[in-house]
Amino acid sequence: MTIQEARNIAEGEAGRKLTDREFRFVLCYTKRKVRLTGHDVSYVPLLLIDEIKNHVFRESINSVSNEFGRCLSEIGGMSCV
């Protein structure tokens, strides 16, 4: 499997296309992770699929968290007991 094939698969499963800048970031992160764990470079496309999906998932969580924070600011905050 090529890196481009892995990208296409992951973006299809995640339901969103990454920008080229996002993709380069995730690819660099994936290559570094493969190198640090001692895997062969042939593992990059397989891990890349998961890392792209993880990136999209984390981005969604951050977006919801940021929106929740804005809502709390608008209503004057909320005390947690």
C-alpha positions as CSV (number, residue, x, y, z in Angstrom):
1,M,0.0,0.0,0.0
2,T,1.3,3.5,-0.9
3,I,1.1,6.5,1.4
4,Q,-1.4,8.1,-1.0
5,E,-3.6,5.0,-0.9
6,A,-3.5,5.1,2.9
7,R,-4.5,8.7,2.9
8,N,-7.4,8.1,0.6
9,I,-8.6,5.2,2.7
10,A,-8.3,7.1,6.0
11,E,-9.9,10.3,4.7
12,G,-12.8,8.2,3.4
13,E,-13.3,6.4,6.7
14,A,-12.9,9.7,8.7
15,G,-15.4,11.5,6.4
16,R,-13.1,14.5,5.9
17,K,-10.2,15.4,3.6
18,L,-7.1,16.8,5.3
19,T,-5.4,19.9,3.9
20,D,-2.0,19.3,2.5
21,R,-0.5,21.0,5.6
22,E,-2.4,18.8,8.0
23,F,-1.4,15.7,6.0
24,R,2.3,16.6,6.1
25,F,2.0,17.1,9.9
26,V,0.3,13.7,10.4
27,L,2.7,12.0,8.0
28,C,5.8,13.4,9.8
29,Y,4.3,12.4,13.2
30,T,3.6,8.9,11.8
31,K,7.1,8.5,10.4
32,R,8.6,9.6,13.7
33,K,6.4,7.2,15.6
34,V,7.5,4.3,13.4
35,R,11.1,5.2,13.8
36,L,10.9,5.5,17.6
37,T,9.1,2.2,17.9
38,G,11.7,0.4,15.7
39,H,9.2,-0.7,13.0
40,D,10.2,-1.0,9.4
41,V,9.3,1.9,7.1
42,S,6.8,-0.4,5.4
43,Y,4.6,0.1,8.5
44,V,4.1,3.8,7.7
45,P,1.1,3.4,5.4
46,L,-0.7,1.1,7.9
47,L,-0.1,3.3,10.9
48,L,-0.9,6.4,8.8
49,I,-4.5,5.3,8.4
50,D,-5.0,5.2,12.2
51,E,-3.1,8.5,12.7
52,I,-5.2,10.4,10.2
53,K,-8.4,9.1,11.8
54,N,-7.0,10.0,15.3
55,H,-6.2,13.5,14.0
56,V,-9.7,14.1,12.8
57,F,-11.2,12.7,16.0
58,R,-9.0,14.9,18.2
59,E,-9.8,17.9,16.1
60,S,-13.5,17.2,16.6
61,I,-13.1,16.9,20.4
62,N,-11.1,20.1,20.6
63,S,-13.7,21.9,18.5
64,V,-16.5,20.8,20.8
65,S,-14.5,21.7,23.9
66,N,-13.7,25.1,22.6
67,E,-17.4,25.7,21.8
68,F,-18.4,24.6,25.3
69,G,-15.9,27.0,26.7
70,R,-17.3,29.9,24.7
71,C,-20.8,29.1,25.8
72,L,-19.7,29.1,29.4
73,S,-18.0,32.5,28.9
74,E,-21.2,33.9,27.5
75,I,-23.3,32.8,30.4
76,G,-20.7,34.0,33.0
77,G,-19.2,30.6,33.8
78,M,-20.4,27.8,35.9
79,S,-19.2,26.6,39.3
80,C,-18.4,22.9,39.6
81,V,-19.1,21.4,43.0
